[in-house]
Amino acid sequence: MPQEAQKSPSDAPADDSGTETPPDTQGPEKGAEGSESSSESFSREYVEGLRTEAKENRIKASKVDYVLTEVRRLATREATRGLLTDPEALVWSDDYAHPESGLPDHDRLLAAAEALAKQRPWLARPRGPLPGQGEHSTADEGLSLSALLRS
């Protein structure tokens, strides 16, 4: 019998789903004394290619995670400016993300920072004149050594 007529189901044309079938480099199967693992193993080049691809994907994923973390940190810092003494006090939650894009939503972060400042006033940035801190100078007055010595 010709070899082309005896095709196994694995030799059927593959769909274009993005997955690649391993090349058949094992040749004909051995008889009863052949090991089962040799008929189920892949070529070294194919496995190394998969490992290289997986490594590249891990590197890309770690870069994306880093960028996303930085975007969240900067958006939180910008939204809490003037409200909280430490922007790190507002811990990120997925509730602060825009529902469609998944990016940080400034309005949601601002509302969360205001709620946190009301809930924990010691985290809020002081505003206006502070009691017991003395009189604050205005920006129009210049600093003078003679004025400091007179007081």
N, C-alpha and C positions, 0 to 999 in steps of 0.2 A: 504494500500500500504506500502511496506517496505520503510524505510527511505533511503537506499542506492540508490534506483532507482530515487529519486528526488534530483538530484545534481544541484546546481546553477552554472552559468558560472564561478563564483569566485572559485569554488572547482576544476577547471580544473588544470592539472599539470602545474606548473610554469616552465618557461625556466630558465636556469642557467646563467642569465645575471648579477648576483651579487646583485640583489635586493631581499629582503625577503618579503614575503607576511605576513601580520599580522595573528596571530592565531585567529580562530573564537571562542571567549569566551562568546559571547552574548547569545548563545542558539537560540531557535526558535524565530522568530519575533513575536511581539505582534500584536494584531488585529488593528483595526482602531483607538483605543484610545492610542496605543503606540506612543511614541514620535519619531520623525524622527531622532533626534540627537543620540539616544541610538543605532539605527541600523547602524549609520555611525561612531561610536567612536571605539577606539582601547583600548586594555587592558592597565592597568597602567604599567605592567612590560615591555610591548613592547615599550611604549612611553618613559619610563625611559632608556631603552636600546638605543633607538635612540638618546636621549639627551646625554647620556654618550659617544656614538660614535661620535656625533657632537662635543662635548667638546674636545675629544682626537684629532680629526682632526683639530680643531682650534689651539690647542697647537702645533701640528706638523707643521702647516702652519706658525705660528709665529716664530718657531725655524728656519724653512727654510728661511723665509724672513730675519731674523737676520743674518744668515750665509751668505746669498747672498749679503747683504749690506756690511758685513765685507770683503768679498772677493773682492767686487768692490772697497771699500775704500783702501784696501791694494794694489791692482793692480794699482790703480790710483797713490798712493803714490810712488810705485816702479817705475812706468813709468815716473813720473814727477821729480824724484830725479835728482838734478843738473840743471834742467830747470826752475822750478818755485820756488819762495820763499815759497809759501803756496800751497800744493797739493789740498786743499779744493777749490781753485780758479777754478779748472777744474771740472765743474758739470757733473755728470754722464749722459750719453745719451745711448740709446739702439744701436746707431750707432757704439759704441765702443766694442760691443759684437761680438764674433765670430758667423758667420751666422749659422753654423751647431750645435755647442755645446751650444751657448748662454752664455758662460763664457767670461770674459774680454779678449780682444785681445791686447797684449802688443804693437804690431806695430801700431795699430789704436790709442791707447791711447797716444803713443809717438808722432805720427803725430799731434794729436789734441793738445797736450801740446806745441809742437813747433809752431803751428799755433796761439795758444793763446798768446805765448810769443812774437811773431812778431806783433800780433794785439794790444796787451796791454803790452808794454815794461816795465811798472812799476811793473808788476807781475813776470817778468823774474828774475832769480837769476843772480847777477852780475858776470861777467867772466873777468879774466885778471886784469891788473892794472886799478885802478879807477882814473879818473882825479880829481884833487883837494883833494885827500885823503892822499897825501904824499907817501913817499917811503915805500914799504912793506919789511919786513925782510924776509930772506930766512930761510928755515928749518935747514940749516947747521950751522948757527950762534947760539951760545949759549947765553942765557940771562945772562948779567953781570951787577951787580950794579955799578961797576966803570965806565963801558961804558955808562950807563944811566946818571951818574952824570957828565961825561965829556961833554955830548951833550947839 
